[in-house]
Amino acid sequence: MPSPSKKLYLFVYNSLQAFGWSIALVRVLISFASTDSFNASYSFAGYIICLLQTASFLEVIHGAIGIVPSGVLLPLLQWGGRTHYLLVIVRRFAEVQDSPSISATFLAWSISEVIRYSHYALTTIGHCPYGVTYLRYTLFIVIYPVGVAGEMWLMYSALPFVKEKDLYADSFAFLPFSYYNFVQGLLVVYPFLWLKLYLHLFKQRSSKLGKRHDKKLK
């Protein structure tokens, strides 16, 4: 059980993330309305989403030091996948920053994170409405595949530019493969990594929503 000071910290952290992702969601929606297209999400919301995603590494640390029960592996997988997509590829290549796939990913991320962080913040203080819990453990069924599909679509679209520019050649100089090969391999294993996280969320859904169902039956 977290101490009062840790609860306060987690409440503030999750509240700030929920607020930040709310701003990101509004900016993504504004990009749709103001440009009448799905090609401007990065220019409207890219900076704040990069900032929020970078800051979320704290969640890996939270699991590592035990102030939340999430452990390290799953938060690290999610953080690593998103950060690679966002900071290593999208931010690096202006050629792909107007892709509609970014809009799909940003919209999915923003909706899910507003709900997720709101749920965490409210749960920390012991006053989370059932509706928020239900959304937290239900909307992911549709939103998560959309976000991951957008990530994979973008990475595949970026492959010609990665190859043309021989991106990160110095960093991969002492390895038997290039960064281009790394991204190709990543696209192969991405669905399997995604499935692990997806099935984990279904287990959480059964646990969290099943408890309420059991209570109703008693």
ABEGO torsion letter per residue (X at the ends): XBBAAAAAAAAAAAAAAAAAAAAAAAAAAAAAAAAGBAAAAAAAAAAAAAAAAAAAAAAAAAAAAGABAAEAAAAAAAAAAAAAAAAAAAAABAAAAABAAAAAAAAAAAAAAAAAAAAAAAAAAGBBBAAAAAAAAAAAAAAAAAAAAAAAAAAAAAAAAAAAAGBGAAAAAABABBAAAAAAAAAAAAAAAAAAAAAAAAAAAAAAAAAAAAAAAX
